[in-house]
Amino acid sequence: IMVLPRDGLKDDTGKPVRYDHIYYVGENDFYIPRDEQGQFKKYETAGDNYDDTLNVMRGLIPTHVVFNGKAGSLTGDNAMKAKVGETILIVHSQANRDTRPHLIGGHGDFVWEQGKFANPPAKDLETWFIRGGSAGAALYTFLQPGIYAYVNHNLIEA
């Protein structure tokens, strides 16, 4: 969750910034146990998986990393959309691990990586850093048409 300032966002000089759309991206990682053949295990009840899931989590390597709870949640009809000239604010959170959001084809015109809106935003970041357990926000104005991919830039996980 992120609470935006009552008096609105300000740029690095203290001037108000506006946006046309706001999108919230919750990045989630899941730790699903596998059986001896490498297939994901199924359990009768949620409590039955506790020990196995805890062992997977201790390895610190998620089996799945997704946006907004499921694979493909920001594609097709659910894609974040904007027209040329429109400005969007993307609020990005990650409960467990550090992440590096990146808008392929764009950048963060203004970025509040730590979610501290009293601090001046960083400018023109290609990739920004969100600490685990926190949220940040990035503002971008679309200058040309196209398909822009919003990704976690932890490329080792790609």
LINQUIZI-V746933 format. One record per residue. N is the residue number from 1. OMEGA is omega in degrees with one decimal (999 if undefined). Layout:
# LINQUIZI-V746933
n=N omega=OMEGA
n=N omega=OMEGA
This chain:
# LINQUIZI-V746933
n=1 omega=176.1
n=2 omega=177.6
n=3 omega=179.2
n=4 omega=-178.4
n=5 omega=-180.0
n=6 omega=-176.7
n=7 omega=176.1
n=8 omega=179.9
n=9 omega=179.2
n=10 omega=176.0
n=11 omega=-176.9
n=12 omega=177.2
n=13 omega=178.9
n=14 omega=178.6
n=15 omega=179.4
n=16 omega=172.3
n=17 omega=-177.8
n=18 omega=175.3
n=19 omega=-178.7
n=20 omega=-177.9
n=21 omega=172.0
n=22 omega=178.0
n=23 omega=176.9
n=24 omega=178.7
n=25 omega=173.9
n=26 omega=178.8
n=27 omega=-176.5
n=28 omega=171.0
n=29 omega=-177.8
n=30 omega=-177.4
n=31 omega=-173.5
n=32 omega=179.0
n=33 omega=176.9
n=34 omega=175.9
n=35 omega=-176.7
n=36 omega=179.2
n=37 omega=179.4
n=38 omega=178.9
n=39 omega=177.9
n=40 omega=-177.4
n=41 omega=174.7
n=42 omega=-176.4
n=43 omega=177.5
n=44 omega=-178.7
n=45 omega=-179.3
n=46 omega=-178.9
n=47 omega=-178.9
n=48 omega=-175.9
n=49 omega=-170.0
n=50 omega=-176.4
n=51 omega=-179.6
n=52 omega=-179.5
n=53 omega=178.7
n=54 omega=177.7
n=55 omega=177.8
n=56 omega=-179.1
n=57 omega=179.7
n=58 omega=176.7
n=59 omega=177.6
n=60 omega=177.2
n=61 omega=-178.4
n=62 omega=174.4
n=63 omega=-180.0
n=64 omega=170.4
n=65 omega=-174.1
n=66 omega=172.2
n=67 omega=175.3
n=68 omega=167.9
n=69 omega=-179.9
n=70 omega=177.3
n=71 omega=177.5
n=72 omega=-174.8
n=73 omega=179.9
n=74 omega=179.4
n=75 omega=177.3
n=76 omega=-179.5
n=77 omega=-178.8
n=78 omega=-178.9
n=79 omega=173.4
n=80 omega=-173.8
n=81 omega=174.7
n=82 omega=177.2
n=83 omega=175.4
n=84 omega=-179.0
n=85 omega=178.2
n=86 omega=178.6
n=87 omega=177.1
n=88 omega=171.2
n=89 omega=176.8
n=90 omega=173.3
n=91 omega=-174.8
n=92 omega=177.4
n=93 omega=175.1
n=94 omega=-173.2
n=95 omega=-168.0
n=96 omega=-169.2
n=97 omega=174.5
n=98 omega=179.4
n=99 omega=-176.9
n=100 omega=179.3
n=101 omega=-178.8
n=102 omega=175.9
n=103 omega=-178.2
n=104 omega=-176.1
n=105 omega=179.8
n=106 omega=179.0
n=107 omega=174.5
n=108 omega=176.3
n=109 omega=173.7
n=110 omega=-176.5
n=111 omega=173.3
n=112 omega=-173.7
n=113 omega=-174.9
n=114 omega=-179.4
n=115 omega=179.4
n=116 omega=-173.8
n=117 omega=174.5
n=118 omega=177.4
n=119 omega=176.1
n=120 omega=178.9
n=121 omega=168.4
n=122 omega=-177.2
n=123 omega=169.2
n=124 omega=179.1
n=125 omega=175.2
n=126 omega=179.1
n=127 omega=178.3
n=128 omega=-170.9
n=129 omega=176.1
n=130 omega=179.2
n=131 omega=175.7
n=132 omega=-179.7
n=133 omega=-179.4
n=134 omega=178.4
n=135 omega=175.6
n=136 omega=-178.4
n=137 omega=177.9
n=138 omega=-179.5
n=139 omega=179.4
n=140 omega=174.3
n=141 omega=-178.4
n=142 omega=-176.2
n=143 omega=179.7
n=144 omega=-179.2
n=145 omega=176.4
n=146 omega=175.0
n=147 omega=-179.7
n=148 omega=179.1
n=149 omega=175.7
n=150 omega=-171.4
n=151 omega=165.2
n=152 omega=-174.0
n=153 omega=170.6
n=154 omega=-169.3
n=155 omega=178.6
n=156 omega=-180.0
n=157 omega=-175.2
n=158 omega=999
